[in-house]
Amino acid sequence: MTSPQPHTSSYYAATANEVTDFAPLRGAQSADVCVIGAGFTGISTALHLSERGYNVHVVEANKVGWGASGRNGGQMIGGIAGETRIAKSLGATGADRLWEMRWAGHDIIRQRVEQYGIRCDFKYGYVDVAINGRHLRALREEFELLERHEFPREFLLLDKNETQQMIGTDAYIGALLNMGNGHLHPLNLCIGEANAAVDSGATIYEGSQVVRIEHGDRPAVVTEHGRISADFVIIAGNAYHAVERKLRGIMFPVNSFIIATEPLAPEQVASVNPQDLAICDPNFVIEYFRLSADKRLLFGGRCNYFGSDPRVIEQNLRPRMLKIYPQLADVGIDYAWGGTIGVPLHRVPQMGKISPNVFYSQGYSGHGVNVTHLAGQILADAVGGTMERFDVFANIKPIRFPGAHRFSKPLVALGVLYYQIRDKL
Ligand SMILES: Cc1cc2nc3c(=O)[nH]c(=O)nc-3n(C[C@H](O)[C@H](O)[C@H](O)COP(=O)(O)OP(=O)(O)OC[C@H]3O[C@@H](n4cnc5c(N)ncnc54)[C@H](O)[C@@H]3O)c2cc1C
């Protein structure tokens, strides 16, 4: 049992619309569905289910959006990691279904922001950048795919000069602008969706770590002071989950970090990102950045660090930021934080059943803003008995890595080193 933790000291926590204060679980409760974890996966699922009339209870160890969902880069990126494998699982007629799934999360987010009036700085506009020729070829392929599917929003291939003009840096040799992707304040989105779920009839408990799941005809979720029995249990703890043994060792917990500068002056904004786009590079040891609503540069990257000391995070990320934007040399850093991403070995998001009425979904490999929202819809469908899309993922068996959790630090460190070398090839 660990004590409930407050939000990490991120820019998002400092600018949250509200501090949620849901009471912990006490005593015995009964529900149609009990969800473990109040990140995007859990909250999105709960909202889908409560909108459909289910009695849903969500049990969160810390706070709504405490995990990766409240700490991430806020980049809403289309596509699902591991698409080649997913396409195989879908079979010959699957290309259109995969295409729909690539963007489904975006539509769910936009629709919820509009329907529930969620204030989360939601904005369209995104650029994939290229560092080498391989990246450029991949961007051209993506461009051709968008063309073939008559993608309804603006998309454009940019050469080095055009990229420089659009995002104020000569660090990249080309880019793909996609106005169908976008960015948002992830913690405020998660809190807004949680409130919408409660308004639709769901119950949320914070500060309630699940210590055990009792399997059976009517499974039960047990915390130190309470217990919820339900027809279905959904495990949505992702990289922070440690209860169910079978979910250990099928994905790596990988750390990613972000720094937020002080608010930029108008001329600095004009120099680095006049069109307010989210930007992401294609490396595994990626860098991603965008402006916040109050015009800070939020600059993120993966690295081999397992702590949370803001000074260490700043020491690592600031030089990387200045390589891209040397014009920000005099700008101060106000926030630095990190979080953990679940990365399956074959990158495909993992959905499945632990037992006939206990489902899980996890491991979105850094594409979670979009894909968690798709996953929530798929899980809600599965509870209702429609397994078609759930089975697409469940049929792709996870690769198990013995000791991946116990030895995660040295393994992740080795993995990051391996990918750093590969990124350079
Ligand atoms: C620094 C960083 C940057 C990122 N940037 C992006 C980005 O720009 N774009 C993008 O698409 N994705 C990004 N991601 C990935 C994305 O944030 C995740 O894929 C997504 O948020 C996962 O959501 P989740 O709900 O599955 O898990 P989480 O948000 O991690 O939520 C899991 C929740 O379960 C709770 N929990 C765990 N175990 C228990 C238990 N036993 N009992 C009760 N509760 C429990 C945890 O407290 C936690 O709140 C980033 C991630 C990080 C860390």
The ligand as an ORCA input file, in Angstrom:
! r2SCAN-3c Opt
* xyz 0 1
  C       5.903     12.963    -20.291
  C       4.917     12.277    -21.216
  C       4.635     12.871    -22.450
  C       3.703     12.272    -23.307
  N       3.335     12.948    -24.420
  C       2.326     12.473    -25.188
  C       1.825     13.245    -26.260
  O       2.245     14.388    -26.483
  N       0.864     12.699    -27.039
  C       0.347     11.462    -26.799
  O      -0.526     11.015    -27.538
  N       0.771     10.710    -25.742
  C       1.725     11.199    -24.923
  N       2.126     10.490    -23.828
  C       1.486      9.193    -23.538
  C       0.094      9.369    -22.915
  O       0.139     10.341    -21.899
  C      -0.391      8.029    -22.337
  O      -0.375      7.057    -23.363
  C      -1.800      8.087    -21.785
  O      -1.989      9.212    -20.976
  C      -2.101      6.818    -20.992
  O      -3.321      6.985    -20.323
  P      -3.835      5.865    -19.324
  O      -5.131      6.336    -18.773
  O      -3.830      4.552    -20.005
  O      -2.737      5.787    -18.181
  P      -2.396      6.879    -17.011
  O      -2.754      8.257    -17.436
  O      -0.990      6.637    -16.621
  O      -3.387      6.509    -15.860
  C      -3.297      5.360    -15.080
  C      -3.947      5.676    -13.743
  O      -4.183      4.454    -13.043
  C      -3.952      4.679    -11.683
  N      -3.652      3.383    -11.054
  C      -2.644      2.524    -11.335
  N      -2.702      1.447    -10.527
  C      -3.775      1.624     -9.724
  C      -4.336      0.864     -8.649
  N      -3.790     -0.287     -8.249
  N      -5.449      1.329     -8.033
  C      -6.024      2.504     -8.430
  N      -5.495      3.272     -9.424
  C      -4.396      2.842    -10.059
  C      -2.757      5.637    -11.651
  O      -2.688      6.347    -10.411
  C      -3.064      6.539    -12.849
  O      -3.771      7.710    -12.460
  C       3.079     11.033    -22.960
  C       3.373     10.442    -21.724
  C       4.279     11.053    -20.862
  C       4.560     10.411    -19.537
*
